[in-house]
């Protein structure tokens, strides 16, 4: 089962730009394609292997204009990893 969970203050995101961390999670990432993602406006936690990769906001997405033309993704930088307790 794939799921994206978020708190009520989160911006509805479908894809983000990730910097650092595991190679497979670098670049533009579709959040809906990942197994488990927990996010807010400031942080993203992605389940990866036997732990969670943590990312924090570097650059927020610019405000949308009426044109709807090619909006940039929010950028998050890797800050660490935590293991899942067993």
C-alpha positions, 0 to 999 in steps of 0.5 A, spaced: 500 500 500 502 506 498 500 512 502 502 520 503 500 522 509 501 530 512 498 534 517 493 540 516 498 545 515 502 542 509 501 544 502 499 539 497 505 537 494 505 532 489 513 532 487 519 536 490 526 537 489 530 533 494 538 534 495 542 529 498 541 523 502 540 516 498 542 517 490 535 514 489 531 519 492 535 525 489 532 530 484 525 531 482 521 526 486 514 524 485 511 523 493 505 519 491 510 514 488 513 513 495 511 507 500 510 512 506 511 520 506 510 524 512 510 532 510 509 539 512 511 546 509 518 545 513 520 538 513 519 531 509 520 524 512 520 518 507 520 511 509 526 508 505 529 501 507 529 500 514 529 507 516 526 514 515 530 519 511 529 526 513 529 533 509 528 540 511 526 546 506 531 550 502 527 553 498 519 554 498 515 553 492 514 560 488 506 563 489 502 561 483 500 566 478 494 566 473 498 563 468 499 556 471 505 555 467 511 551 469 511 552 477 517 550 480 518 545 485 519 546 493 526 544 494 528 540 500 535 538 503 537 531 506 539 532 514 539 525 517 536 518 517 533 515 523 532 507 524 525 504 525 525 501 532 524 493 532 
